[in-house]
């Protein structure tokens, strides 16, 4: 019984969240083919598929039904990560130049900074 429930849940998930659900639209495809076949008996199934999937069928009246055909109007959100090889070499910087320079202190010798003259001061050891 557990296997049957598991298979049912997996099938339900696949039908609703993947392209496997497009199989349920196959009756629409066959019904629409017979509509076109009644209008033009010389049309073959491959020509019908080519008209609807590779181009335009020439009629604007049935565009709503055309969009209900399987794999015809697929709207899905997909997150794609593309990894490309590094084309350029990453430049390496020599940081020893900046470490050896002496920077000038902006406080003059003998002048206290502003925090020394404040009333509230941090505790002194």
C-alpha positions as a printed NumPy array, in Angstrom:
array([[  0.   ,   0.   ,   0.   ],
       [  2.871,   2.365,   0.779],
       [  4.375,   1.757,  -2.664],
       [  1.104,   2.622,  -4.372],
       [  0.816,   5.895,  -2.424],
       [  4.455,   6.745,  -3.143],
       [  4.028,   6.096,  -6.873],
       [  0.828,   8.133,  -6.915],
       [  2.473,  11.104,  -5.178],
       [  5.54 ,  10.993,  -7.436],
       [  3.323,  10.787, -10.524],
       [  1.232,  13.706,  -9.324],
       [  4.359,  15.762,  -8.672],
       [  5.879,  14.944, -12.071],
       [  2.655,  15.719, -13.918],
       [  2.232,  19.084, -12.23 ],
       [  5.798,  20.354, -12.027],
       [  7.571,  18.976, -15.08 ],
       [  6.948,  18.723, -18.795],
       [  5.415,  15.297, -18.261],
       [  2.113,  17.126, -17.8  ],
       [  2.171,  17.98 , -21.503],
       [  1.042,  14.403, -22.193],
       [ -2.392,  15.36 , -20.87 ],
       [ -2.684,  17.867, -23.741],
       [ -2.351,  15.202, -26.47 ],
       [ -6.165,  14.909, -26.933],
       [ -6.179,  18.654, -27.749],
       [ -3.58 ,  18.024, -30.453],
       [ -5.577,  15.209, -32.052],
       [ -8.847,  17.134, -31.854],
       [ -7.246,  20.218, -33.422],
       [ -5.7  ,  18.096, -36.189],
       [ -9.143,  16.731, -37.099],
       [-10.546,  20.287, -37.174],
       [ -7.899,  21.224, -39.736],
       [ -8.43 ,  17.925, -41.578],
       [-12.16 ,  18.676, -41.971],
       [-11.296,  22.046, -43.516],
       [ -8.58 ,  20.639, -45.802],
       [ -8.516,  16.83 , -46.293],
       [ -5.178,  16.979, -48.122],
       [ -3.285,  18.016, -44.958],
       [ -1.061,  15.381, -43.4  ],
       [ -0.251,  15.096, -39.704],
       [  3.377,  16.082, -40.295],
       [  2.306,  19.153, -42.255],
       [ -0.082,  20.017, -39.401],
       [  2.763,  19.722, -36.874],
       [  5.041,  21.844, -39.068],
       [  2.351,  24.522, -39.424],
       [  1.724,  24.777, -35.697],
       [  5.2  ,  24.279, -34.261],
       [  7.538,  25.614, -36.949],
       [  5.453,  28.51 , -38.192],
       [  1.981,  29.979, -38.297],
       [ -1.068,  27.99 , -39.357],
       [ -2.507,  30.998, -41.181],
       [ -5.67 ,  31.398, -39.111],
       [ -5.951,  33.876, -36.268],
       [ -9.347,  32.615, -35.087],
       [ -7.954,  29.508, -33.384],
       [ -4.872,  31.026, -31.749],
       [ -6.317,  30.416, -28.279],
       [ -6.704,  26.735, -29.089],
       [ -3.232,  26.666, -30.689],
       [ -1.725,  27.832, -27.4  ],
       [ -3.321,  24.84 , -25.625],
       [ -1.428,  22.326, -27.754],
       [  1.258,  20.279, -25.989],
       [  4.672,  21.955, -25.773],
       [  3.373,  24.878, -27.809],
       [  3.331,  27.635, -25.243],
       [  5.538,  26.566, -22.374],
       [  5.993,  29.093, -19.597],
       [  8.278,  27.981, -16.824],
       [ 10.838,  29.562, -14.569],
       [ 14.266,  28.111, -14.525],
       [ 17.383,  29.169, -12.721],
       [ 20.422,  28.449, -14.814],
       [ 24.008,  28.661, -13.663],
       [ 26.561,  28.994, -16.407],
       [ 30.203,  28.389, -15.628],
       [ 32.684,  29.718, -18.129],
       [ 36.416,  29.202, -18.098],
       [ 38.594,  32.151, -17.193],
       [ 39.66 ,  33.822, -20.381],
       [ 41.977,  36.402, -18.892],
       [ 44.743,  35.84 , -16.44 ],
       [ 44.034,  37.301, -13.007],
       [ 46.488,  40.07 , -12.275],
       [ 48.52 ,  39.774,  -9.112],
       [ 49.442,  42.908,  -7.206],
       [ 52.585,  43.525,  -5.236],
       [ 51.408,  44.899,  -1.899],
       [ 54.909,  45.338,  -0.474],
       [ 55.075,  48.817,  -2.031],
       [ 52.193,  50.091,   0.082],
       [ 53.429,  48.399,   3.249],
       [ 56.826,  50.056,   3.16 ],
       [ 55.618,  53.621,   2.722],
       [ 55.43 ,  55.806,   5.795],
       [ 52.255,  57.769,   5.983],
       [ 52.174,  61.208,   7.573],
       [ 50.211,  61.503,  10.777],
       [ 47.636,  64.267,  10.453],
       [ 47.944,  65.222,  14.122],
       [ 50.705,  67.647,  14.926],
       [ 53.136,  66.708,  17.63 ],
       [ 52.163,  68.173,  20.971],
       [ 48.492,  68.639,  20.024],
       [ 46.005,  66.328,  21.667],
       [ 43.279,  64.817,  19.644],
       [ 39.634,  65.757,  20.189],
       [ 38.733,  62.74 ,  22.302],
       [ 41.301,  63.641,  24.986],
       [ 39.625,  66.931,  25.759],
       [ 36.113,  65.492,  26.089],
       [ 34.426,  65.215,  29.485],
       [ 33.254,  61.619,  28.96 ],
       [ 36.287,  59.471,  28.303],
       [ 36.884,  55.735,  28.125],
       [ 38.304,  54.151,  31.298],
       [ 42.076,  54.266,  31.662],
       [ 44.198,  51.436,  32.853]])
